Amino acid sequence: MKRLVKVALILVAVVALGACGSKNKPDAIAKDFLTALNQMDYDKAKTFGTEETGKMVDMMKAFMPTDAAKVEEAKAKAKNLVVEITDTKIEGEKAICTYKISGIEGQEPKEDKLNLVQKDGKWLVDWKKEGMGPQTETPAEQPTDSTATTADTTTAPAM
């Protein structure tokens, strides 16, 4: 009987430790950030990002309605929110998560990408003012001809 209890305790400890580690994966952090942001839980969203991401979230919050009825209406529209991480590419201490957001009333499903960085062993959303999302081309790959046009593929996470 004692052996069974010990095995059960070890199993519980292994599962608990595994669950904690899964929350520090880029896809989990990206999903939590996007969910909080789209549900207008700005303070929670900031916990998943870098300092600069926090400033971007604060800036976004400043443009959102403050009237309680309008806030509740916006939150109600996002009650069926679905955030799906469709791909994650990790290169060293940087990651790019491709995501799809759907279920927001009155809004078409949206697909985009989100940058993350690893700092002190923890993955954080890296949302910067310049670009408001990941760059799809490096500066060396961008056209140098002044007559060339490119589509703007950098957008903020869906709201």
Sequence and secondary structure as in RCSB ss.txt:
>XXXX:A:sequence
MKRLVKVALILVAVVALGACGSKNKPDAIAKDFLTALNQMDYDKAKTFGTEETGKMVDMMKAFMPTDAAKVEEAK
AKAKNLVVEITDTKIEGEKAICTYKISGIEGQEPKEDKLNLVQKDGKWLVDWKKEGMGPQTETPAEQPTDSTATT
ADTTTAPAM
>XXXX:A:secstr
 HHHHHHHHHHHHHHHHHHHHHTTSHHHHHHHHHHHHHTT HHHHHTTB HHHHHHHHHHHHTS  SHHHHHHHH
HHTTT EEEEEEEEEETTEEEEEEEEE  TT   EEEEEEEEEETTEEEE   TTTSS  SS GGGS   TT   
         
